[in-house]
Amino acid sequence: MHEITRRLVEFWRDDAKAEGMVPLHAPVFRGNEAAYVKDCIDTGWVSSVGAYVDRFEAMLAEATGVAHAVAVVNGTAALQVCLHLAGVRPGHEVVVPSLTFVATANAVSHCGAACRFIDVEERTLGLDPVRLDAHLTRHKDRPIKAVVVMHAFGQPADLDGLAEVCARHGVALVEDAAESLGSLYKGRHTGNHGLVASLSFNGNKIVTTGGGGAILTNDAALAKRAKHLTTTAKLPHPFRFDHDEVGWNYRLPNLNAALGCAQMEVLAEYVEHKRRLAERYDAAFAGLDGVRIFRETAEVRSNYWLTALLLDRPDRALIERVIEEASAVGIQCRPLWTPMHRLAMYGDCPRDALPVTESVADRLISLPSSPR
Ligand SMILES: Cc1ncc(COP(=O)(O)O)c(C=O)c1O
């Protein structure tokens, strides 16, 4: 057994013994979840409207400090609508990191637009503002409408740097904050730094609605439009079915929002758990040559959605060995997502050199990070 696996096994010994396995990320329901979901069933309000949807949106706005939140079916749909709100249409191009989950690039494709990949910074794993600036300068003749920053593993990217570059080039900044609910950049919650932002409440996120997402914006007109577009563009009326454009049915059911309300009540506690877990991992791997825990930069407060272990040097074989050895004793670890430019459907997209992405793809292991 490799020393990395041995330390992981030691770290999780009691849990693995007590529960048989240690998942990468499992949801925790210890509060009002059952009561709120039962309330939906008892009252019959299980579907696309209901008091929990409104309450969930208000809780999101309060927790993030963003003026408006619109709940939707999932994070991919949320990001697609964010891009639409930013004016992205067929034929346009959007700059995204290649180091991301596939949903970021898919949302661009669902708008009929094409991705352009640029590299991330090693210290944040988020888009590199210097490379972004150079790219937008070099390609100012291209129909680039937006830039999507993704806060990887909950660690906020350099939002000031990216916002400044985007403003200078007249390109919308959109935050894919799917992984960073509870994360702050210079004291301000992620999702507050661009035109619009998206969240995900998939079962593996810090808080979950089963499946769900949200659009965040400080612009009242955009929020109104987001609600309208995601609720079939129906004109308000007690009984008429009039719709004024082709909208989407992306509404989050009340049942899911009920779960979300209960989860939001414990968000701050879960962030604390995860931050403590990252510290404990840091201590557990301290002194082991060639590896380190990926830690937050000075200007942010990360939710540590997933704690990641970074090898000093790329070693795909070692990553797979550790994942397989850990799996054999019930400890679930994962590699980084295959970078977007290596996937068949995105292999032809224009891209810059991606040295950090290429390197990190063969250096990172996500460690078990449930909020319990
Ligand atoms: C970075 C990122 N973007 C988007 C998504 C999409 O969210 P969803 O699964 O809710 O569609 C996820 C997670 O699933 C994600 O990690």
PDBQT file of the ligand as one rigid body, heavy atoms in Angstrom, charges set to zero:
ROOT
HETATM    1  C1  LIG A 401     -18.554  23.217 -11.665  1.00  0.00    +0.000 C 
HETATM    2  C2  LIG A 401     -19.927  22.680 -11.872  1.00  0.00    +0.000 A 
HETATM    3  N1  LIG A 401     -20.738  23.299 -12.739  1.00  0.00    +0.000 NA
HETATM    4  C3  LIG A 401     -21.988  22.875 -12.951  1.00  0.00    +0.000 A 
HETATM    5  C4  LIG A 401     -22.484  21.769 -12.295  1.00  0.00    +0.000 A 
HETATM    6  C5  LIG A 401     -23.836  21.304 -12.683  1.00  0.00    +0.000 C 
HETATM    7  O1  LIG A 401     -24.747  21.184 -11.678  1.00  0.00    +0.000 OA
HETATM    8  P1  LIG A 401     -25.937  20.141 -11.814  1.00  0.00    +0.000 P 
HETATM    9  O2  LIG A 401     -25.377  18.778 -11.589  1.00  0.00    +0.000 OA
HETATM   10  O3  LIG A 401     -26.853  20.564 -10.722  1.00  0.00    +0.000 OA
HETATM   11  O4  LIG A 401     -26.554  20.293 -13.162  1.00  0.00    +0.000 OA
HETATM   12  C6  LIG A 401     -21.677  21.101 -11.348  1.00  0.00    +0.000 A 
HETATM   13  C7  LIG A 401     -22.097  19.954 -10.547  1.00  0.00    +0.000 C 
HETATM   14  O5  LIG A 401     -22.781  19.062 -10.772  1.00  0.00    +0.000 OA
HETATM   15  C8  LIG A 401     -20.359  21.565 -11.151  1.00  0.00    +0.000 A 
HETATM   16  O6  LIG A 401     -19.533  20.944 -10.293  1.00  0.00    +0.000 OA
ENDROOT
TORSDOF 0
